[in-house]
Amino acid sequence: MLTVIAFIVALGLLIAIHEYGHYRVAVACGVKVLRFSVGFGKPILRWHRPGKPTEFVVCALPLGGYVRMLDEREAPVDPAERHLAFNTQPLRSRAAIVAAGPLANLLLAVAIYAGLNWAGVQEPQPVLSTPVAGSLAERAGLRAGDWVLRAGEADGGEGGESSADDVVSFEDLRWRITQAALDGRDLVLWVARQPDGAAQPRVLPLSALDVREADAALFRRIGLLSPYTAPRVGQVMDGGAAQAAGLQDGDLVRRVDGREVLDGQALRQRIRDAVGPQGQPVTQRWDVERAGQVLSIDVTPRPQQRDGRWIARVEAYVGDAPAMTTVHHGPLDGLWRGVVKTWEVSWLTLKMMGRMLIGEASLSNLSGPLTIADYAGKSASLGISAYLGFLALISVSLGVLNLLPLPVLDGGHLMYYLWESLTGRPVSEAWMERLQRGGVVVLMALMSVALFNDVARLAG
């Protein structure tokens, strides 16, 4: 139920903001707006503001919206109101009205990011867990417990600490790594064993990666999956392997089969690997600290098959919650960072779309309504800050998508106006009809791929 509610609230809000952008600029340009609708289908709410011509409507199906303006191309217009029709407005006014919807979504993202910066957000400290074996991070010399203090371009060599930017949280680090990986840039991380310790450079050779998908598999190849957590057992499930072995909530795991366990990530990996090539269970000897005593316990994780390979589980939460830090900024700095984050997400979205278009990135990066609904529910369950961050991300995506030069989108209409500004005449009705049909085909194809990806993710 939370997923459904969070999805409907997110979609309704983002669509309303988008259409409100069109509406406000249309009114400011002197255009008569007949209807402002959020959703399609049967109206469930409708009202008029006193003295205003616009009917406001909320419909049953919250998968879109529209602003209907007075327009001679859609219905006859009283000559006395012809100056209020959209099609009679100057080119600059028509372009501003069309562009206002996507820009409203981008401005919403700026406002959300700025608000989060001002209020402060709890995020994991930038302390690394054990890198994945054989990964870029392991080969770069990164270790569990390393604090990442700064990150910067690798172009200037390892002596460029002064040009690096401070890393304020693990989420900040993941974002910098994602950007660098998709750009094909190496990244220098300045790390120390303590937050006030002497920093040493470690180069992540991200330019060596063949990046086609920005997903969990990318970070597994890079080797940095999660922030540092203590290797502690928590929330033992009834009837699970952990309970059968006698493990208890709060047990701190010191060694597995005589090898020291440095953190929760290393322990999770040792558990996953406790399975034979044909799925046979493997028993491990765990040395755990409980109430000041060290106990040796035999644990047999239970094999499961996932994505064609065998892994093992103990049916318990593994790893403490990571240490958190409050990330917040002042009024001007917080606003500027909101603008910069919106720009970075927008540019990254455009780059990924461009790479998918030329075949350098997989179409599996496309997500549809099922994935969006899933993430809406998950972010809402994590709290208001996570949900607002999700709204900002989707608002940017909606704004960028609508600016694409597809005829059925706002960006397509802006292309028509660009043609009109260059030639002095509008696109002909015949060409407009052909382009609209072509745009619908392309958009339906993209939606089909996105929906297929959604189903594949949920099934897999």
Residue pairs with C-beta under 8 A, 6 or more apart in sequence:
2 377
2 380
2 381
3 373
3 374
3 376
3 377
3 378
3 380
4 373
4 377
5 380
6 373
6 376
6 377
6 379
6 380
6 387
7 369
7 372
7 373
7 376
7 377
8 62
10 372
10 376
10 390
10 391
10 394
11 62
11 63
11 372
12 38
12 39
12 62
13 391
14 105
14 108
14 391
14 394
14 395
14 398
15 38
15 39
15 62
15 64
15 65
16 38
16 65
17 104
17 105
17 108
17 395
18 65
18 101
18 102
18 104
18 105
18 398
18 399
18 402
19 36
19 37
19 38
19 65
19 66
19 67
19 101
20 36
20 104
21 100
21 101
21 102
21 103
21 104
21 105
21 107
22 67
22 97
22 98
22 100
22 101
22 104
23 33
23 36
23 54
23 67
24 100
25 96
25 97
25 100
26 33
26 67
26 69
26 86
26 97
26 100
27 33
29 89
29 93
29 96
29 97
30 83
30 84
30 89
30 93
31 69
31 70
31 84
31 85
31 86
31 89
31 93
31 97
32 53
32 69
32 70
32 81
32 84
32 85
33 53
33 54
33 67
33 68
33 69
33 70
34 53
34 54
34 55
34 68
34 69
34 70
35 54
35 55
35 56
35 57
35 66
35 67
35 68
36 54
36 55
36 56
36 57
36 67
37 43
37 56
37 57
37 58
37 59
37 65
37 66
37 67
37 68
38 57
38 58
38 59
38 62
38 65
39 57
39 58
39 59
39 60
39 61
39 62
39 63
39 64
39 65
40 59
40 60
40 61
40 63
40 64
40 65
41 59
41 60
41 61
42 59
42 60
43 57
43 58
43 59
43 60
44 58
44 59
44 60
45 57
45 58
46 55
46 56
46 57
46 58
47 55
47 56
48 54
48 55
48 56
49 56
63 369
68 74
69 85
69 86
69 97
70 77
70 81
70 84
70 85
70 86
71 77
71 85
71 86
71 87
72 82
72 85
72 87
72 88
73 87
77 85
82 88
86 94
86 97
87 94
89 97
91 417
91 420
91 421
94 417
95 414
95 417
98 410
98 413
98 414
98 417
99 403
99 410
99 414
101 402
101 410
102 398
102 399
102 400
102 402
102 403
102 410
102 411
103 399
104 399
105 395
105 396
105 398
105 399
105 402
106 342
106 346
106 395
106 396
106 399
106 400
108 391
108 392
108 395
109 338
109 341
109 342
109 345
109 392
109 393
109 395
109 396
109 399
110 335
110 338
110 339
110 342
111 338
112 338
112 388
112 389
112 391
112 392
112 395
113 337
113 338
113 341
113 342
113 392
114 334
114 335
114 337
114 338
114 339
115 338
115 388
116 385
116 388
116 389
116 392
117 327
117 328
117 329
117 333
117 334
117 335
117 337
117 338
118 328
118 329
118 330
118 331
118 334
119 328
119 385
120 326
120 327
120 328
121 326
121 327
121 328
121 385
121 389
122 324
122 325
122 326
122 327
122 385
123 168
123 169
123 170
123 171
123 172
123 324
123 325
123 327
124 169
124 170
124 171
124 227
124 322
124 323
124 324
124 325
125 147
125 169
125 170
125 227
125 228
125 322
125 323
125 324
125 325
126 147
126 148
126 149
126 167
126 168
126 169
126 170
126 172
126 173
126 227
127 145
127 146
127 147
127 148
127 170
127 227
127 228
127 322
127 323
128 137
128 142
128 143
128 144
128 145
128 146
128 147
128 148
128 191
128 224
128 227
128 228
129 144
129 224
129 225
129 226
129 227
129 228
129 229
129 263
129 264
129 265
129 266
130 143
130 144
130 262
130 263
130 265
130 266
130 269
131 137
131 138
131 142
131 143
131 144
131 223
131 224
132 138
132 220
132 221
132 223
132 225
132 269
133 269
135 220
135 221
135 222
135 223
135 224
136 204
136 205
136 206
136 208
136 209
136 221
136 222
136 223
137 204
137 222
137 223
137 224
138 223
140 189
140 202
140 203
140 204
140 205
141 202
142 189
142 191
142 202
142 223
142 224
143 262
144 228
144 262
144 263
144 265
144 266
145 193
145 228
145 262
145 263
146 191
146 192
146 193
147 191
147 192
147 193
147 194
147 195
147 197
148 167
148 173
148 189
148 190
148 191
149 166
149 167
149 190
149 191
149 192
149 195
149 199
150 161
150 164
150 165
150 166
150 167
150 189
150 190
150 199
151 164
151 165
151 167
151 173
151 176
151 187
151 188
151 189
151 190
152 160
152 161
152 163
152 164
152 165
152 187
152 188
152 190
153 160
153 163
153 185
153 186
153 187
153 188
154 185
154 186
154 187
154 188
154 203
154 204
155 185
155 186
156 163
158 188
158 201
158 203
160 188
161 190
161 199
161 201
164 188
164 190
165 176
167 173
167 176
167 189
168 325
168 327
169 325
169 327
170 226
170 227
170 322
172 327
173 189
173 224
174 219
174 224
175 344
176 187
177 187
177 204
177 206
177 219
177 222
177 224
178 214
178 218
178 348
179 344
179 348
180 186
180 187
180 204
180 206
181 206
181 209
181 211
181 214
181 218
181 222
182 211
182 214
182 348
182 351
182 352
183 351
184 206
184 207
184 209
184 211
185 206
185 207
186 203
186 204
186 205
186 206
186 207
187 203
187 204
187 206
188 201
188 202
188 203
188 204
189 201
189 202
189 203
189 204
190 199
190 200
190 201
190 202
191 199
191 200
191 202
192 198
192 199
192 200
204 222
206 222
209 218
209 221
209 222
211 218
211 361
212 360
212 361
212 362
213 361
213 362
213 364
213 365
214 352
214 365
215 365
216 225
219 225
225 265
226 264
226 265
226 319
226 322
227 322
227 323
228 263
228 264
228 265
228 322
228 323
229 263
229 264
229 265
229 319
229 320
229 321
229 322
230 252
230 263
230 264
230 319
230 320
231 252
231 253
231 254
231 261
231 262
231 263
231 264
231 266
231 267
231 318
231 319
232 250
232 251
232 252
232 253
232 264
232 318
232 319
232 320
233 242
233 247
233 248
233 249
233 250
233 251
233 252
233 253
233 288
233 316
233 317
233 318
234 249
234 250
234 316
234 317
234 318
234 319
234 320
235 249
235 316
235 317
236 242
236 243
236 247
236 248
236 249
236 315
236 316
237 243
237 315
237 316
239 315
240 302
240 313
240 314
240 315
240 316
241 299
241 300
241 301
241 302
241 313
241 314
241 315
242 299
242 314
242 315
242 316
243 315
243 316
244 300
245 286
245 297
245 298
245 299
245 300
245 314
246 297
247 286
247 288
247 297
247 299
247 314
247 316
248 290
250 290
251 288
251 289
251 290
252 288
252 289
252 290
253 261
253 267
253 286
253 287
253 288
254 260
254 261
254 287
254 288
254 289
254 294
255 261
255 286
255 287
256 267
256 270
256 284
256 285
256 286
256 287
257 284
257 285
258 285
261 267
261 270
263 319
264 318
264 319
264 320
265 319
267 318
267 319
268 318
268 319
270 284
271 301
271 312
271 313
271 314
271 318
272 311
272 312
272 313
273 311
273 312
274 281
274 282
274 283
274 284
274 300
274 301
274 312
275 281
275 282
275 301
275 303
275 310
275 311
275 312
276 282
276 303
276 310
277 310
278 310
279 303
279 305
279 310
280 303
281 300
281 301
281 302
281 303
281 312
282 300
282 301
282 312
283 298
283 299
283 300
284 298
284 299
284 300
284 301
285 296
285 297
285 298
285 299
286 296
286 297
286 298
286 299
287 294
287 295
287 296
288 294
288 295
288 297
289 295
299 314
301 312
301 313
301 314
302 312
302 313
302 314
302 315
303 310
303 311
303 312
304 310
304 311
304 312
304 313
305 311
307 460
328 334
329 337
341 392
342 392
342 396
345 392
345 393
345 396
346 396
346 399
346 400
349 396
349 397
349 400
350 400
352 361
352 365
353 400
353 404
355 361
356 362
356 363
356 365
356 366
363 449
363 453
364 453
364 456
366 446
366 449
366 450
366 453
367 450
367 453
367 454
368 447
368 450
368 451
368 453
368 454
369 451
369 454
370 451
370 454
370 455
370 457
370 458
371 450
371 453
371 454
371 457
372 394
374 458
375 390
376 387
376 390
379 386
379 387
379 389
379 390
380 386
380 387
380 390
401 409
402 409
402 410
402 411
403 409
403 410
403 411
403 414
404 411
404 412
405 411
405 412
405 414
405 415
406 412
406 439
406 442
406 443
407 413
407 415
407 416
407 432
407 435
407 436
407 438
407 439
408 436
408 439
408 440
408 443
409 439
409 443
412 435
412 439
416 426
416 427
416 432
419 426
419 427
420 426
420 427
427 435
